[in-house]
Amino acid sequence: NGSPQNTFVPGVVELAEMEGVYIAGDDFKSGQTKFKSVLVDFLVGAGIKPVSIVSYNHLGNNDGKNLSAPSQFRSKEISKSNVVDDMVESNKVLYPDGNKPDHCVVIKYVPYVQDSKRAMDEYISEIFMNGSNTIVCHNTCEDSFLASPLILDLVILAELCERITIQLDGEPQPRRFTSILSILSYLLKAPLVPQGTPVINALFKQRACIENFIRACIGLQPSNHMMLEHKVGAPLVQGMNMSNAPVFPSKTMIHTEKKISHVKNPSH
């Protein structure tokens, strides 16, 4: 669902599981929120503590008109605000006891600007020695032109996942992906995940998930960017690239239609 309204009520999720079809989540992540998921991830990871995030938007297309209704705006406010939660929760030193930044989202309908959405953000952070750091940014974009390619990406990735099964060592039958296809979270502000699974909104983590999944399909180990062999001056194990250190079980079979890729632990 490309809009922020929560259409995936429990009955819809149950129907998708019964019919064996994929669902991903709500609200395309195309502009301001995608930038926010990158910047906040960087700030928190660098030990810089965002304490206030204020996001203002105005646009004049049908999306803006729908969001001028208070009940419609509320769902959008939730999806745009929750996008920083997992990044904040990842650093208990900066945010003990479940503290979070003040986070305000404002959206106004201005018919004259039509599809040319304006987005303005202010990020205030606490830094060393009780200092303060403020980042202000302005973004003007054609809203529909950013969102439309996401539909293509969703269809392409979902179709690819439809053709793939995964068989673990010792299991008689291969598995297919669950109906809640969380690998598509890269494209959505409010992704769905299977029950008990953490929600990841940090953009680079979401992208790494897709990249490593595709690497596995062609028999490559996940990329971890460690490159330890270059840091010690020589490979630690003959013929082994530490950047692609083993993560899979000793044997994992990934079926893509009639082709089978074997991902093996290099130590075996």
C-alpha positions as CSV (number, residue, x, y, z in Angstrom):
1,N,0.0,0.0,0.0
2,G,1.7,3.2,-1.2
3,S,-0.4,5.5,1.1
4,P,0.0,5.9,4.9
5,Q,-3.4,4.5,5.8
6,N,-3.0,1.2,7.6
7,T,-4.9,-1.2,5.3
8,F,-3.1,-4.3,6.5
9,V,-5.4,-5.2,9.4
10,P,-5.0,-8.7,10.9
11,G,-7.7,-10.1,8.6
12,V,-5.9,-9.0,5.4
13,V,-2.6,-10.4,6.7
14,E,-4.3,-13.7,7.4
15,L,-5.9,-13.8,4.0
16,A,-2.5,-13.2,2.3
17,E,-1.1,-16.1,4.3
18,M,-4.0,-18.3,3.3
19,E,-3.6,-17.4,-0.4
20,G,0.2,-17.5,-0.4
21,V,0.6,-14.0,-1.7
22,Y,3.1,-11.3,-0.6
23,I,2.4,-8.1,1.3
24,A,5.1,-5.5,2.3
25,G,3.8,-2.6,4.3
26,D,2.5,1.0,4.0
27,D,3.6,4.4,2.6
28,F,6.3,4.7,0.0
29,K,9.6,6.0,1.3
30,S,10.8,8.3,-1.4
31,G,12.1,11.7,-0.3
32,Q,12.1,13.5,3.1
33,T,11.7,10.3,5.1
34,K,14.4,8.4,3.1
35,F,16.8,11.3,3.8
36,K,15.8,11.2,7.5
37,S,16.5,7.5,7.8
38,V,20.0,8.1,6.5
39,L,20.9,11.2,8.5
40,V,19.6,10.0,11.9
41,D,21.4,6.7,11.4
42,F,24.6,8.6,10.8
43,L,24.1,11.0,13.8
44,V,23.3,8.2,16.3
45,G,26.1,6.0,15.0
46,A,28.6,8.9,15.3
47,G,27.6,9.4,19.0
48,I,25.7,12.6,18.2
49,K,22.4,12.7,20.0
50,P,19.4,14.1,18.1
51,V,17.1,15.7,20.6
52,S,14.6,17.5,18.3
53,I,13.5,16.7,14.8
54,V,11.0,19.0,13.1
55,S,9.8,18.1,9.6
56,Y,7.6,20.5,7.5
57,N,6.0,19.7,4.1
58,H,3.6,21.4,1.7
59,L,2.4,20.1,-1.6
60,G,-0.6,20.5,-3.9
61,N,-1.4,17.1,-5.5
62,N,-4.1,14.7,-4.4
63,D,-1.8,13.3,-1.7
64,G,-1.6,16.7,-0.1
65,K,-5.4,17.2,-0.4
66,N,-6.1,13.8,1.3
67,L,-3.6,14.6,4.0
68,S,-5.4,17.9,4.8
69,A,-8.0,15.8,6.6
70,P,-7.0,15.4,10.2
71,S,-7.8,11.6,10.4
72,Q,-5.7,11.0,7.2
73,F,-2.8,13.1,8.4
74,R,-2.6,11.2,11.7
75,S,-1.6,8.0,10.0
76,K,1.0,9.8,7.9
77,E,2.4,11.5,11.0
78,I,2.8,8.1,12.6
79,S,4.6,6.5,9.6
80,K,6.9,9.5,9.2
81,S,7.7,9.7,12.9
82,N,8.3,6.0,13.6
83,V,11.1,5.8,11.0
84,V,13.8,6.8,13.5
85,D,12.7,4.5,16.3
86,D,15.0,1.6,15.6
87,M,18.0,3.8,15.2
88,V,17.4,5.6,18.5
89,E,16.8,2.3,20.3
90,S,20.1,0.9,18.9
91,N,22.2,3.3,21.1
92,K,21.3,2.8,24.8
93,V,24.2,5.1,25.8
94,L,22.7,8.1,24.1
95,Y,19.1,7.2,24.9
96,P,18.8,5.4,28.2
97,D,15.5,4.4,29.7
98,G,13.7,4.5,26.3
99,N,14.1,8.2,25.8
100,K,13.4,9.5,22.3
101,P,13.9,12.8,20.4
102,D,11.1,15.3,20.2
103,H,9.7,14.6,16.7
104,C,7.2,16.9,15.0
105,V,5.7,16.4,11.5
106,V,3.7,19.1,9.7
107,I,2.0,18.7,6.3
108,K,0.1,21.5,4.6
109,Y,-2.0,21.4,1.4
110,V,-1.0,24.2,-1.1
111,P,-2.7,23.6,-4.4
112,Y,-0.6,26.1,-6.4
113,V,2.6,24.0,-6.1
114,Q,0.8,20.9,-7.4
115,D,3.2,17.9,-7.5
116,S,6.3,19.9,-6.6
117,K,6.6,19.1,-2.9
118,R,8.6,21.3,-0.5
119,A,10.2,19.6,2.5
120,M,12.1,21.4,5.2
121,D,13.8,19.8,8.2
122,E,15.6,20.9,11.3
123,Y,17.7,18.5,13.4
124,I,19.0,19.7,16.7
125,S,21.5,17.4,18.5
126,E,23.5,17.4,21.7
127,I,27.3,17.1,21.2
128,F,30.5,17.1,23.3
129,M,30.8,19.4,26.3
130,N,27.0,20.2,26.3
131,G,27.4,21.7,22.9
132,S,24.6,21.9,20.4
133,N,24.5,21.1,16.7
134,T,21.8,22.2,14.3
135,I,21.3,20.9,10.7
136,V,18.7,22.5,8.5
137,C,17.8,21.3,5.0
138,H,15.4,22.1,2.2
139,N,14.3,19.7,-0.5
140,T,12.0,20.4,-3.5
141,C,11.0,17.3,-5.5
142,E,8.4,16.1,-8.0
143,D,6.5,13.8,-5.6
144,S,5.0,11.4,-8.1
145,F,8.2,11.0,-10.1
146,L,10.0,9.9,-6.9
147,A,7.2,7.5,-5.9
148,S,6.4,5.8,-9.2
149,P,9.7,3.9,-9.7
150,L,9.2,2.4,-6.2
151,I,6.2,0.6,-7.6
152,L,8.4,-1.0,-10.3
153,D,11.0,-1.9,-7.7
154,L,8.4,-3.5,-5.5
155,V,7.0,-5.6,-8.3
156,I,10.4,-6.7,-9.6
157,L,11.7,-7.7,-6.1
158,A,8.4,-9.5,-5.2
159,E,8.5,-11.4,-8.5
160,L,12.1,-12.5,-7.9
161,C,11.2,-13.7,-4.4
162,E,8.3,-15.6,-5.8
163,R,10.7,-17.7,-7.9
164,I,13.1,-18.5,-5.0
165,T,13.0,-21.2,-2.3
166,I,15.6,-21.9,0.4
167,Q,16.5,-25.4,1.6
168,L,18.6,-25.8,4.7
169,D,20.8,-28.8,5.3
170,G,18.8,-31.7,6.7
171,E,15.4,-30.4,5.6
172,P,13.5,-32.6,3.1
173,Q,11.6,-29.7,1.5
174,P,12.6,-26.2,0.5
175,R,10.9,-23.2,2.1
176,R,9.5,-20.1,0.4
177,F,9.4,-16.6,1.8
178,T,6.7,-15.9,4.3
179,S,3.8,-13.8,3.0
180,I,5.0,-10.8,5.0
181,L,7.9,-9.9,2.7
182,S,10.1,-7.8,5.0
183,I,12.9,-7.6,2.4
184,L,10.8,-4.9,0.7
185,S,11.1,-2.6,3.8
186,Y,13.8,-0.6,2.0
187,L,11.0,1.0,-0.1
188,L,8.4,1.7,2.7
189,K,8.1,4.0,5.7
190,A,6.0,1.5,7.7
191,P,7.2,-2.0,6.6
192,L,5.5,-5.1,7.9
193,V,7.5,-7.8,9.5
194,P,6.6,-11.3,10.7
195,Q,5.6,-11.5,14.4
196,G,8.5,-11.3,16.7
197,T,10.8,-9.8,14.1
198,P,12.5,-6.4,14.8
199,V,11.5,-3.6,12.5
200,I,14.5,-2.1,10.7
201,N,14.2,1.4,9.2
202,A,17.9,2.3,8.8
203,L,18.3,2.7,5.1
204,F,21.7,1.2,4.6
205,K,20.8,-1.9,6.7
206,Q,17.7,-2.4,4.6
207,R,19.8,-2.1,1.4
208,A,22.5,-4.5,2.7
209,C,19.7,-7.1,3.3
210,I,18.7,-6.9,-0.4
211,E,22.3,-6.9,-1.6
212,N,23.4,-9.9,0.5
213,F,20.2,-11.8,-0.4
214,I,21.0,-11.4,-4.1
215,R,24.7,-12.4,-3.5
216,A,23.4,-15.6,-1.8
217,C,21.3,-16.4,-4.9
218,I,24.5,-16.5,-7.0
219,G,26.5,-18.4,-4.5
220,L,28.4,-15.6,-2.9
221,Q,28.9,-15.0,0.8
222,P,27.4,-11.9,2.4
223,S,29.6,-8.8,2.2
224,N,30.6,-7.4,5.6
225,H,33.2,-4.7,4.5
226,M,35.6,-5.9,7.1
227,M,38.5,-6.6,4.7
228,L,40.6,-7.9,7.5
229,E,43.2,-9.4,5.2
230,H,44.2,-5.9,4.0
231,K,44.5,-4.6,7.6
232,V,47.0,-7.3,8.7
233,G,48.9,-7.4,5.5
234,A,48.2,-10.9,4.3
235,P,45.3,-13.4,4.0
236,L,44.7,-15.1,7.3
237,V,43.6,-18.3,5.6
238,Q,45.0,-19.4,2.2
239,G,42.5,-18.6,-0.5
240,M,40.0,-17.1,1.8
241,N,38.8,-13.5,1.5
242,M,37.9,-12.3,5.0
243,S,35.5,-9.7,3.6
244,N,33.3,-12.6,2.7
245,A,33.7,-14.5,5.9
246,P,31.2,-17.4,6.3
247,V,27.9,-16.6,7.8
248,F,25.7,-19.5,6.3
249,P,25.4,-23.0,7.8
250,S,27.8,-25.5,6.2
251,K,25.3,-26.2,3.4
252,T,22.5,-23.9,2.3
253,M,20.7,-24.5,-1.0
254,I,19.0,-21.6,-2.7
255,H,16.7,-22.6,-5.6
256,T,15.9,-20.0,-8.3
257,E,13.4,-21.7,-10.7
258,K,15.4,-24.6,-12.2
259,K,18.8,-23.3,-11.1
260,I,20.4,-24.2,-7.8
261,S,23.2,-22.2,-6.1
262,H,25.2,-23.9,-3.4
263,V,26.6,-21.6,-0.7
264,K,29.2,-23.4,1.3
265,N,31.3,-22.6,4.2
266,P,34.9,-22.1,2.8
267,S,36.3,-23.9,5.9
268,H,34.6,-27.2,4.8
